[in-house]
Amino acid sequence: MRTINDLSKLNGRVYVYLANAEIGNWFLQQAEAEGFTYHDGVKPTERGCSTIMAVNRDKTINFVGTNGFIVFGSGAKAVGSEQLIRIDCEKFLSGADDYMYN
């Protein structure tokens, strides 16, 4: 089974697209079960999520701001000096080989 921890190990800045509330709830529950928190230590299910979330190497998640939404939708290849990796959480969950967001 794929994990959010797997995403945190990818080489780049990982943004995850959550298409609906069901997928968002799965993401939060799974992140919490794997020991992820927000940067301030709050458990994922205590705060909720947005349509696009970032997954970090230090087992944290975070919201992306306006600039993150713009970068995600712009076709940009990088965020700062890191490659931008766009994940479609629904495809990721389904086990699809191509789970990158297009």
Secondary structure as GFF3:
##gff-version 3
##sequence-region A 1 102
A	DSSP	alpha_helix	4	8	.	.	.	ID=ss1
A	DSSP	beta_strand	13	17	.	.	.	ID=ss2
A	DSSP	alpha_helix	21	33	.	.	.	ID=ss3
A	DSSP	beta_strand	37	38	.	.	.	ID=ss4
A	DSSP	alpha_helix	44	47	.	.	.	ID=ss5
A	DSSP	beta_strand	52	55	.	.	.	ID=ss6
A	DSSP	beta_strand	60	63	.	.	.	ID=ss7
A	DSSP	alpha_helix	66	74	.	.	.	ID=ss8
A	DSSP	beta_strand	78	79	.	.	.	ID=ss9
A	DSSP	beta_strand	82	88	.	.	.	ID=ss10
A	DSSP	alpha_helix	89	94	.	.	.	ID=ss11
###
